[in-house]
Amino acid sequence: MAVPGPLPTWAEIRLDFPYPSPILSCVSVRSDYAWCSIDEMFQGRWRYCTAKDPPSCTFPFLYRNKYFFKCTKEGYVLSRSWCSLTRDYNKDGKWKQCSPYHL
């Protein structure tokens, strides 16, 4: 898979939300961190609302009685890589998608 050109800066990303009209602030629905949709109508593409992705992956983490030492695609229906934000995903359920650009 070819990597597209450089990622846009935060100033270039339009911060729209999953509502009929854009909301001018971030939301923290189903998240410990504020986030926003990149698309005018939410299509699953989103970003955290800070210049730096606030949560960090925690390794190793426990998921379904197995320890993971790097991001995994196991258990994610969209076949994207993810990681736990705590040592025990089974207990805490906190996670994030891993960057395809390893940023």
Backbone atoms as SQL, in Angstrom:
CREATE TABLE atoms (id INTEGER PRIMARY KEY, chain TEXT, resi INTEGER, resn TEXT, atom TEXT, x REAL, y REAL, z REAL);
INSERT INTO atoms VALUES
  (1, 'A', 1, 'MET', 'N', 0.835, -1.176, 0.000),
  (2, 'A', 1, 'MET', 'CA', 0.000, 0.000, 0.000),
  (3, 'A', 1, 'MET', 'C', 0.879, 1.238, 0.000),
  (4, 'A', 2, 'ALA', 'N', 0.644, 2.123, -0.902),
  (5, 'A', 2, 'ALA', 'CA', 1.421, 3.357, -1.001),
  (6, 'A', 2, 'ALA', 'C', 0.976, 4.332, 0.080),
  (7, 'A', 3, 'VAL', 'N', 1.935, 5.001, 0.676),
  (8, 'A', 3, 'VAL', 'CA', 1.630, 5.996, 1.696),
  (9, 'A', 3, 'VAL', 'C', 1.325, 7.304, 0.986),
  (10, 'A', 4, 'PRO', 'N', 0.182, 7.932, 1.302),
  (11, 'A', 4, 'PRO', 'CA', -0.144, 9.204, 0.666),
  (12, 'A', 4, 'PRO', 'C', 0.849, 10.276, 1.075),
  (13, 'A', 5, 'GLY', 'N', 0.736, 11.435, 0.502),
  (14, 'A', 5, 'GLY', 'CA', 1.626, 12.548, 0.809),
  (15, 'A', 5, 'GLY', 'C', 1.652, 12.856, 2.291),
  (16, 'A', 6, 'PRO', 'N', 2.325, 13.918, 2.675),
  (17, 'A', 6, 'PRO', 'CA', 2.442, 14.247, 4.099),
  (18, 'A', 6, 'PRO', 'C', 1.075, 14.458, 4.737),
  (19, 'A', 7, 'LEU', 'N', 0.998, 14.121, 6.015),
  (20, 'A', 7, 'LEU', 'CA', -0.248, 14.321, 6.756),
  (21, 'A', 7, 'LEU', 'C', -0.535, 15.807, 6.875),
  (22, 'A', 8, 'PRO', 'N', -1.812, 16.196, 6.850),
  (23, 'A', 8, 'PRO', 'CA', -2.136, 17.618, 7.002),
  (24, 'A', 8, 'PRO', 'C', -1.808, 18.086, 8.414),
  (25, 'A', 9, 'THR', 'N', -1.548, 19.366, 8.552),
  (26, 'A', 9, 'THR', 'CA', -1.346, 19.923, 9.889),
  (27, 'A', 9, 'THR', 'C', -2.715, 20.067, 10.537),
  (28, 'A', 10, 'TRP', 'N', -2.725, 20.269, 11.852),
  (29, 'A', 10, 'TRP', 'CA', -4.007, 20.398, 12.544),
  (30, 'A', 10, 'TRP', 'C', -4.776, 21.611, 12.044),
  (31, 'A', 11, 'ALA', 'N', -4.083, 22.649, 11.612),
  (32, 'A', 11, 'ALA', 'CA', -4.771, 23.838, 11.105),
  (33, 'A', 11, 'ALA', 'C', -5.483, 23.531, 9.794),
  (34, 'A', 12, 'GLU', 'N', -5.025, 22.537, 9.051),
  (35, 'A', 12, 'GLU', 'CA', -5.626, 22.200, 7.759),
  (36, 'A', 12, 'GLU', 'C', -6.774, 21.209, 7.879),
  (37, 'A', 13, 'ILE', 'N', -6.906, 20.547, 9.031),
  (38, 'A', 13, 'ILE', 'CA', -7.971, 19.562, 9.207),
  (39, 'A', 13, 'ILE', 'C', -9.233, 20.275, 9.657),
  (40, 'A', 14, 'ARG', 'N', -10.293, 20.061, 8.942),
  (41, 'A', 14, 'ARG', 'CA', -11.575, 20.666, 9.292),
  (42, 'A', 14, 'ARG', 'C', -12.188, 19.875, 10.439),
  (43, 'A', 15, 'LEU', 'N', -12.618, 20.532, 11.474),
  (44, 'A', 15, 'LEU', 'CA', -13.152, 19.867, 12.649),
  (45, 'A', 15, 'LEU', 'C', -14.678, 19.874, 12.608),
  (46, 'A', 16, 'ASP', 'N', -15.253, 18.882, 11.954),
  (47, 'A', 16, 'ASP', 'CA', -16.698, 18.746, 11.857),
  (48, 'A', 16, 'ASP', 'C', -17.143, 17.569, 12.725),
  (49, 'A', 17, 'PHE', 'N', -18.432, 17.416, 12.886),
  (50, 'A', 17, 'PHE', 'CA', -18.945, 16.437, 13.825),
  (51, 'A', 17, 'PHE', 'C', -20.083, 15.616, 13.236),
  (52, 'A', 18, 'PRO', 'N', -20.431, 14.529, 13.921),
  (53, 'A', 18, 'PRO', 'CA', -21.469, 13.630, 13.406),
  (54, 'A', 18, 'PRO', 'C', -22.881, 14.156, 13.597),
  (55, 'A', 19, 'TYR', 'N', -23.118, 15.357, 13.172),
  (56, 'A', 19, 'TYR', 'CA', -24.425, 15.972, 13.273),
  (57, 'A', 19, 'TYR', 'C', -24.753, 16.629, 11.936),
  (58, 'A', 20, 'PRO', 'N', -26.031, 16.943, 11.684),
  (59, 'A', 20, 'PRO', 'CA', -26.393, 17.538, 10.394),
  (60, 'A', 20, 'PRO', 'C', -25.612, 18.805, 10.066),
  (61, 'A', 21, 'SER', 'N', -25.282, 19.595, 11.060),
  (62, 'A', 21, 'SER', 'CA', -24.460, 20.778, 10.777),
  (63, 'A', 21, 'SER', 'C', -23.240, 20.740, 11.692),
  (64, 'A', 22, 'PRO', 'N', -22.115, 21.287, 11.232),
  (65, 'A', 22, 'PRO', 'CA', -20.898, 21.237, 12.045),
  (66, 'A', 22, 'PRO', 'C', -21.072, 21.934, 13.391),
  (67, 'A', 23, 'ILE', 'N', -20.459, 21.359, 14.420),
  (68, 'A', 23, 'ILE', 'CA', -20.430, 21.952, 15.753),
  (69, 'A', 23, 'ILE', 'C', -19.029, 22.512, 15.922),
  (70, 'A', 24, 'LEU', 'N', -18.907, 23.653, 16.534),
  (71, 'A', 24, 'LEU', 'CA', -17.621, 24.328, 16.594),
  (72, 'A', 24, 'LEU', 'C', -16.796, 23.979, 17.820),
  (73, 'A', 25, 'SER', 'N', -17.014, 22.797, 18.374),
  (74, 'A', 25, 'SER', 'CA', -16.180, 22.342, 19.479),
  (75, 'A', 25, 'SER', 'C', -16.072, 20.825, 19.422),
  (76, 'A', 26, 'CYS', 'N', -15.133, 20.299, 20.146),
  (77, 'A', 26, 'CYS', 'CA', -14.926, 18.855, 20.168),
  (78, 'A', 26, 'CYS', 'C', -15.920, 18.199, 21.120),
  (79, 'A', 27, 'VAL', 'N', -16.084, 16.898, 20.977),
  (80, 'A', 27, 'VAL', 'CA', -16.961, 16.137, 21.858),
  (81, 'A', 27, 'VAL', 'C', -16.146, 15.039, 22.511),
  (82, 'A', 28, 'SER', 'N', -16.645, 14.500, 23.619),
  (83, 'A', 28, 'SER', 'CA', -15.964, 13.383, 24.260),
  (84, 'A', 28, 'SER', 'C', -16.934, 12.222, 24.458),
  (85, 'A', 29, 'VAL', 'N', -17.841, 12.066, 23.506),
  (86, 'A', 29, 'VAL', 'CA', -18.811, 10.977, 23.529),
  (87, 'A', 29, 'VAL', 'C', -18.072, 9.656, 23.391),
  (88, 'A', 30, 'ARG', 'N', -18.307, 8.723, 24.309),
  (89, 'A', 30, 'ARG', 'CA', -17.702, 7.387, 24.304),
  (90, 'A', 30, 'ARG', 'C', -16.169, 7.437, 24.261),
  (91, 'A', 31, 'SER', 'N', -15.575, 8.437, 24.892),
  (92, 'A', 31, 'SER', 'CA', -14.120, 8.590, 24.882),
  (93, 'A', 31, 'SER', 'C', -13.671, 9.338, 26.130),
  (94, 'A', 32, 'ASP', 'N', -12.471, 9.042, 26.593),
  (95, 'A', 32, 'ASP', 'CA', -11.894, 9.791, 27.708),
  (96, 'A', 32, 'ASP', 'C', -11.263, 11.088, 27.230),
  (97, 'A', 33, 'TYR', 'N', -11.124, 11.267, 25.915),
  (98, 'A', 33, 'TYR', 'CA', -10.466, 12.420, 25.328),
  (99, 'A', 33, 'TYR', 'C', -11.376, 13.055, 24.283),
  (100, 'A', 34, 'ALA', 'N', -11.315, 14.375, 24.181),
  (101, 'A', 34, 'ALA', 'CA', -12.129, 15.089, 23.189),
  (102, 'A', 34, 'ALA', 'C', -11.682, 14.713, 21.776),
  (103, 'A', 35, 'TRP', 'N', -12.659, 14.559, 20.868),
  (104, 'A', 35, 'TRP', 'CA', -12.377, 14.165, 19.489),
  (105, 'A', 35, 'TRP', 'C', -13.349, 14.862, 18.555),
  (106, 'A', 36, 'CYS', 'N', -13.042, 14.784, 17.259),
  (107, 'A', 36, 'CYS', 'CA', -13.918, 15.378, 16.259),
  (108, 'A', 36, 'CYS', 'C', -13.864, 14.557, 14.978),
  (109, 'A', 37, 'SER', 'N', -14.891, 14.697, 14.175),
  (110, 'A', 37, 'SER', 'CA', -14.939, 14.043, 12.875),
  (111, 'A', 37, 'SER', 'C', -14.126, 14.855, 11.883),
  (112, 'A', 38, 'ILE', 'N', -13.457, 14.171, 10.977),
  (113, 'A', 38, 'ILE', 'CA', -12.720, 14.862, 9.917),
  (114, 'A', 38, 'ILE', 'C', -13.673, 15.216, 8.777),
  (115, 'A', 39, 'ASP', 'N', -14.766, 14.465, 8.642),
  (116, 'A', 39, 'ASP', 'CA', -15.740, 14.683, 7.575),
  (117, 'A', 39, 'ASP', 'C', -16.926, 15.496, 8.092),
  (118, 'A', 40, 'GLU', 'N', -17.567, 16.233, 7.204),
  (119, 'A', 40, 'GLU', 'CA', -18.727, 17.026, 7.598),
  (120, 'A', 40, 'GLU', 'C', -19.819, 16.138, 8.190),
  (121, 'A', 41, 'MET', 'N', -20.105, 15.031, 7.542),
  (122, 'A', 41, 'MET', 'CA', -21.016, 14.027, 8.093),
  (123, 'A', 41, 'MET', 'C', -20.149, 12.860, 8.539),
  (124, 'A', 42, 'PHE', 'N', -20.215, 12.495, 9.810),
  (125, 'A', 42, 'PHE', 'CA', -19.331, 11.482, 10.374),
  (126, 'A', 42, 'PHE', 'C', -19.389, 10.178, 9.580),
  (127, 'A', 43, 'GLN', 'N', -18.208, 9.715, 9.135),
  (128, 'A', 43, 'GLN', 'CA', -18.092, 8.483, 8.360),
  (129, 'A', 43, 'GLN', 'C', -17.085, 7.532, 8.992),
  (130, 'A', 44, 'GLY', 'N', -16.792, 7.741, 10.266),
  (131, 'A', 44, 'GLY', 'CA', -15.851, 6.883, 10.966),
  (132, 'A', 44, 'GLY', 'C', -14.436, 7.422, 11.000),
  (133, 'A', 45, 'ARG', 'N', -14.177, 8.510, 10.289),
  (134, 'A', 45, 'ARG', 'CA', -12.832, 9.108, 10.301),
  (135, 'A', 45, 'ARG', 'C', -12.814, 10.216, 11.338),
  (136, 'A', 46, 'TRP', 'N', -11.873, 10.127, 12.289),
  (137, 'A', 46, 'TRP', 'CA', -11.848, 11.087, 13.378),
  (138, 'A', 46, 'TRP', 'C', -10.428, 11.304, 13.857),
  (139, 'A', 47, 'ARG', 'N', -10.266, 12.354, 14.664),
  (140, 'A', 47, 'ARG', 'CA', -8.984, 12.702, 15.277),
  (141, 'A', 47, 'ARG', 'C', -9.241, 13.215, 16.685),
  (142, 'A', 48, 'TYR', 'N', -8.228, 13.082, 17.534),
  (143, 'A', 48, 'TYR', 'CA', -8.292, 13.749, 18.821),
  (144, 'A', 48, 'TYR', 'C', -8.119, 15.244, 18.575),
  (145, 'A', 49, 'CYS', 'N', -8.605, 16.063, 19.483),
  (146, 'A', 49, 'CYS', 'CA', -8.624, 17.509, 19.280),
  (147, 'A', 49, 'CYS', 'C', -7.407, 18.225, 19.830),
  (148, 'A', 50, 'THR', 'N', -6.303, 17.563, 19.886),
  (149, 'A', 50, 'THR', 'CA', -5.059, 18.206, 20.289),
  (150, 'A', 50, 'THR', 'C', -4.025, 17.950, 19.214),
  (151, 'A', 51, 'ALA', 'N', -2.960, 18.708, 19.223),
  (152, 'A', 51, 'ALA', 'CA', -1.908, 18.517, 18.230),
  (153, 'A', 51, 'ALA', 'C', -1.174, 17.203, 18.438),
  (154, 'A', 52, 'LYS', 'N', -1.274, 16.649, 19.634),
  (155, 'A', 52, 'LYS', 'CA', -0.614, 15.383, 19.930),
  (156, 'A', 52, 'LYS', 'C', -1.667, 14.404, 20.412),
  (157, 'A', 53, 'ASP', 'N', -1.605, 13.187, 19.936),
  (158, 'A', 53, 'ASP', 'CA', -2.516, 12.141, 20.352),
  (159, 'A', 53, 'ASP', 'C', -2.307, 11.900, 21.847),
  (160, 'A', 54, 'PRO', 'N', -3.240, 12.296, 22.725),
  (161, 'A', 54, 'PRO', 'CA', -2.971, 12.255, 24.159),
  (162, 'A', 54, 'PRO', 'C', -2.747, 10.863, 24.756),
  (163, 'A', 55, 'PRO', 'N', -3.535, 9.867, 24.441),
  (164, 'A', 55, 'PRO', 'CA', -3.283, 8.589, 25.114),
  (165, 'A', 55, 'PRO', 'C', -2.128, 7.833, 24.453),
  (166, 'A', 56, 'SER', 'N', -1.379, 7.130, 25.259),
  (167, 'A', 56, 'SER', 'CA', -0.295, 6.293, 24.744),
  (168, 'A', 56, 'SER', 'C', -0.655, 4.832, 24.932),
  (169, 'A', 57, 'CYS', 'N', -0.213, 4.008, 24.011),
  (170, 'A', 57, 'CYS', 'CA', -0.406, 2.569, 24.149),
  (171, 'A', 57, 'CYS', 'C', 0.360, 2.080, 25.368),
  (172, 'A', 58, 'THR', 'N', -0.166, 1.058, 26.016),
  (173, 'A', 58, 'THR', 'CA', 0.510, 0.425, 27.140),
  (174, 'A', 58, 'THR', 'C', 0.895, -0.982, 26.720),
  (175, 'A', 59, 'PHE', 'N', 2.175, -1.287, 26.780),
  (176, 'A', 59, 'PHE', 'CA', 2.663, -2.620, 26.428),
  (177, 'A', 59, 'PHE', 'C', 3.453, -3.200, 27.587),
  (178, 'A', 60, 'PRO', 'N', 3.355, -4.490, 27.823),
  (179, 'A', 60, 'PRO', 'CA', 2.392, -5.390, 27.207),
  (180, 'A', 60, 'PRO', 'C', 1.011, -5.156, 27.808),
  (181, 'A', 61, 'PHE', 'N', -0.029, -5.548, 27.063),
  (182, 'A', 61, 'PHE', 'CA', -1.384, -5.469, 27.594),
  (183, 'A', 61, 'PHE', 'C', -2.060, -6.832, 27.439),
  (184, 'A', 62, 'LEU', 'N', -2.998, -7.090, 28.343),
  (185, 'A', 62, 'LEU', 'CA', -3.726, -8.352, 28.358),
  (186, 'A', 62, 'LEU', 'C', -5.047, -8.196, 27.622),
  (187, 'A', 63, 'TYR', 'N', -5.293, -9.090, 26.668),
  (188, 'A', 63, 'TYR', 'CA', -6.554, -9.105, 25.926),
  (189, 'A', 63, 'TYR', 'C', -6.915, -10.568, 25.666),
  (190, 'A', 64, 'ARG', 'N', -8.077, -10.977, 26.140),
  (191, 'A', 64, 'ARG', 'CA', -8.543, -12.362, 25.972),
  (192, 'A', 64, 'ARG', 'C', -7.485, -13.383, 26.404),
  (193, 'A', 65, 'ASN', 'N', -6.965, -13.202, 27.603),
  (194, 'A', 65, 'ASN', 'CA', -6.002, -14.129, 28.201),
  (195, 'A', 65, 'ASN', 'C', -4.706, -14.274, 27.413),
  (196, 'A', 66, 'LYS', 'N', -4.337, -13.249, 26.663),
  (197, 'A', 66, 'LYS', 'CA', -3.104, -13.266, 25.883),
  (198, 'A', 66, 'LYS', 'C', -2.437, -11.896, 26.022),
  (199, 'A', 67, 'TYR', 'N', -1.112, -11.887, 26.179),
  (200, 'A', 67, 'TYR', 'CA', -0.383, -10.623, 26.269),
  (201, 'A', 67, 'TYR', 'C', 0.087, -10.180, 24.891),
  (202, 'A', 68, 'PHE', 'N', -0.041, -8.882, 24.631),
  (203, 'A', 68, 'PHE', 'CA', 0.389, -8.293, 23.367),
  (204, 'A', 68, 'PHE', 'C', 1.498, -7.292, 23.663),
  (205, 'A', 69, 'PHE', 'N', 2.547, -7.334, 22.852),
  (206, 'A', 69, 'PHE', 'CA', 3.706, -6.468, 23.033),
  (207, 'A', 69, 'PHE', 'C', 3.808, -5.409, 21.937),
  (208, 'A', 70, 'LYS', 'N', 2.821, -5.394, 21.051),
  (209, 'A', 70, 'LYS', 'CA', 2.728, -4.383, 19.997),
  (210, 'A', 70, 'LYS', 'C', 1.263, -4.297, 19.582),
  (211, 'A', 71, 'CYS', 'N', 0.937, -3.354, 18.722),
  (212, 'A', 71, 'CYS', 'CA', -0.440, -3.208, 18.247),
  (213, 'A', 71, 'CYS', 'C', -0.892, -4.506, 17.576),
  (214, 'A', 72, 'THR', 'N', -2.192, -4.762, 17.636),
  (215, 'A', 72, 'THR', 'CA', -2.739, -5.992, 17.071),
  (216, 'A', 72, 'THR', 'C', -4.003, -5.699, 16.283),
  (217, 'A', 73, 'LYS', 'N', -4.344, -6.583, 15.370),
  (218, 'A', 73, 'LYS', 'CA', -5.617, -6.493, 14.648),
  (219, 'A', 73, 'LYS', 'C', -6.619, -7.492, 15.212),
  (220, 'A', 74, 'GLU', 'N', -6.176, -8.302, 16.157),
  (221, 'A', 74, 'GLU', 'CA', -7.022, -9.345, 16.735),
  (222, 'A', 74, 'GLU', 'C', -8.237, -8.732, 17.431),
  (223, 'A', 75, 'GLY', 'N', -9.411, -9.207, 17.053),
  (224, 'A', 75, 'GLY', 'CA', -10.641, -8.773, 17.697),
  (225, 'A', 75, 'GLY', 'C', -11.248, -7.487, 17.168),
  (226, 'A', 76, 'TYR', 'N', -10.608, -6.823, 16.210),
  (227, 'A', 76, 'TYR', 'CA', -11.139, -5.572, 15.668),
  (228, 'A', 76, 'TYR', 'C', -11.848, -5.893, 14.364),
  (229, 'A', 77, 'VAL', 'N', -13.147, -5.645, 14.300),
  (230, 'A', 77, 'VAL', 'CA', -13.948, -6.030, 13.134),
  (231, 'A', 77, 'VAL', 'C', -13.543, -5.320, 11.851),
  (232, 'A', 78, 'LEU', 'N', -12.908, -4.165, 11.948),
  (233, 'A', 78, 'LEU', 'CA', -12.501, -3.437, 10.751),
  (234, 'A', 78, 'LEU', 'C', -11.097, -3.817, 10.292),
  (235, 'A', 79, 'SER', 'N', -10.484, -4.800, 10.951),
  (236, 'A', 79, 'SER', 'CA', -9.144, -5.277, 10.612),
  (237, 'A', 79, 'SER', 'C', -8.104, -4.160, 10.643),
  (238, 'A', 80, 'ARG', 'N', -8.250, -3.273, 11.605),
  (239, 'A', 80, 'ARG', 'CA', -7.260, -2.217, 11.820),
  (240, 'A', 80, 'ARG', 'C', -6.506, -2.531, 13.107),
  (241, 'A', 81, 'SER', 'N', -5.306, -2.022, 13.224),
  (242, 'A', 81, 'SER', 'CA', -4.529, -2.301, 14.424),
  (243, 'A', 81, 'SER', 'C', -4.956, -1.370, 15.561),
  (244, 'A', 82, 'TRP', 'N', -4.865, -1.900, 16.769),
  (245, 'A', 82, 'TRP', 'CA', -5.257, -1.170, 17.962),
  (246, 'A', 82, 'TRP', 'C', -4.368, -1.589, 19.120),
  (247, 'A', 83, 'CYS', 'N', -4.451, -0.829, 20.216),
  (248, 'A', 83, 'CYS', 'CA', -3.733, -1.175, 21.436),
  (249, 'A', 83, 'CYS', 'C', -4.567, -0.765, 22.639),
  (250, 'A', 84, 'SER', 'N', -4.218, -1.316, 23.769),
  (251, 'A', 84, 'SER', 'CA', -4.887, -0.966, 25.019),
  (252, 'A', 84, 'SER', 'C', -4.204, 0.246, 25.642),
  (253, 'A', 85, 'LEU', 'N', -4.980, 1.053, 26.337),
  (254, 'A', 85, 'LEU', 'CA', -4.425, 2.203, 27.043),
  (255, 'A', 85, 'LEU', 'C', -4.058, 1.851, 28.479),
  (256, 'A', 86, 'THR', 'N', -4.389, 0.615, 28.890),
  (257, 'A', 86, 'THR', 'CA', -4.045, 0.136, 30.233),
  (258, 'A', 86, 'THR', 'C', -3.456, -1.262, 30.113),
  (259, 'A', 87, 'ARG', 'N', -2.925, -1.770, 31.193),
  (260, 'A', 87, 'ARG', 'CA', -2.302, -3.106, 31.188),
  (261, 'A', 87, 'ARG', 'C', -3.313, -4.227, 30.960),
  (262, 'A', 88, 'ASP', 'N', -4.570, -3.996, 31.345),
  (263, 'A', 88, 'ASP', 'CA', -5.579, -5.059, 31.253),
  (264, 'A', 88, 'ASP', 'C', -6.809, -4.562, 30.501),
  (265, 'A', 89, 'TYR', 'N', -6.841, -4.789, 29.195),
  (266, 'A', 89, 'TYR', 'CA', -7.982, -4.357, 28.390),
  (267, 'A', 89, 'TYR', 'C', -9.260, -5.048, 28.851),
  (268, 'A', 90, 'ASN', 'N', -9.174, -6.311, 29.237),
  (269, 'A', 90, 'ASN', 'CA', -10.358, -7.064, 29.663),
  (270, 'A', 90, 'ASN', 'C', -11.064, -6.374, 30.827),
  (271, 'A', 91, 'LYS', 'N', -10.300, -5.790, 31.725),
  (272, 'A', 91, 'LYS', 'CA', -10.854, -5.125, 32.904),
  (273, 'A', 91, 'LYS', 'C', -11.294, -3.695, 32.604),
  (274, 'A', 92, 'ASP', 'N', -10.458, -2.949, 31.862),
  (275, 'A', 92, 'ASP', 'CA', -10.701, -1.515, 31.687),
  (276, 'A', 92, 'ASP', 'C', -11.408, -1.136, 30.388),
  (277, 'A', 93, 'GLY', 'N', -11.193, -1.895, 29.321),
  (278, 'A', 93, 'GLY', 'CA', -11.858, -1.623, 28.045),
  (279, 'A', 93, 'GLY', 'C', -11.442, -0.330, 27.367),
  (280, 'A', 94, 'LYS', 'N', -10.300, 0.224, 27.716),
  (281, 'A', 94, 'LYS', 'CA', -9.837, 1.477, 27.100),
  (282, 'A', 94, 'LYS', 'C', -8.825, 1.155, 26.009),
  (283, 'A', 95, 'TRP', 'N', -9.045, 1.723, 24.821),
  (284, 'A', 95, 'TRP', 'CA', -8.197, 1.395, 23.668),
  (285, 'A', 95, 'TRP', 'C', -8.140, 2.556, 22.706),
  (286, 'A', 96, 'LYS', 'N', -7.252, 2.456, 21.730),
  (287, 'A', 96, 'LYS', 'CA', -7.193, 3.419, 20.635),
  (288, 'A', 96, 'LYS', 'C', -6.685, 2.707, 19.393),
  (289, 'A', 97, 'GLN', 'N', -6.972, 3.273, 18.245),
  (290, 'A', 97, 'GLN', 'CA', -6.415, 2.758, 17.005),
  (291, 'A', 97, 'GLN', 'C', -4.946, 3.132, 16.946),
  (292, 'A', 98, 'CYS', 'N', -4.149, 2.251, 16.383),
  (293, 'A', 98, 'CYS', 'CA', -2.728, 2.554, 16.192),
  (294, 'A', 98, 'CYS', 'C', -2.567, 3.273, 14.853),
  (295, 'A', 99, 'SER', 'N', -1.635, 4.179, 14.802),
  (296, 'A', 99, 'SER', 'CA', -1.396, 4.959, 13.593),
  (297, 'A', 99, 'SER', 'C', -0.759, 4.086, 12.507),
  (298, 'A', 100, 'PRO', 'N', -1.283, 4.131, 11.287),
  (299, 'A', 100, 'PRO', 'CA', -0.640, 3.387, 10.208),
  (300, 'A', 100, 'PRO', 'C', 0.705, 3.989, 9.845),
  (301, 'A', 101, 'TYR', 'N', 0.971, 5.207, 10.312),
  (302, 'A', 101, 'TYR', 'CA', 2.235, 5.887, 10.005),
  (303, 'A', 101, 'TYR', 'C', 3.217, 5.779, 11.178),
  (304, 'A', 102, 'HIS', 'N', 2.819, 5.053, 12.233),
  (305, 'A', 102, 'HIS', 'CA', 3.645, 4.844, 13.434),
  (306, 'A', 102, 'HIS', 'C', 4.053, 6.168, 14.068),
  (307, 'A', 103, 'LEU', 'N', 3.115, 7.111, 14.124),
  (308, 'A', 103, 'LEU', 'CA', 3.390, 8.416, 14.716),
  (309, 'A', 103, 'LEU', 'C', 3.019, 8.405, 16.186);
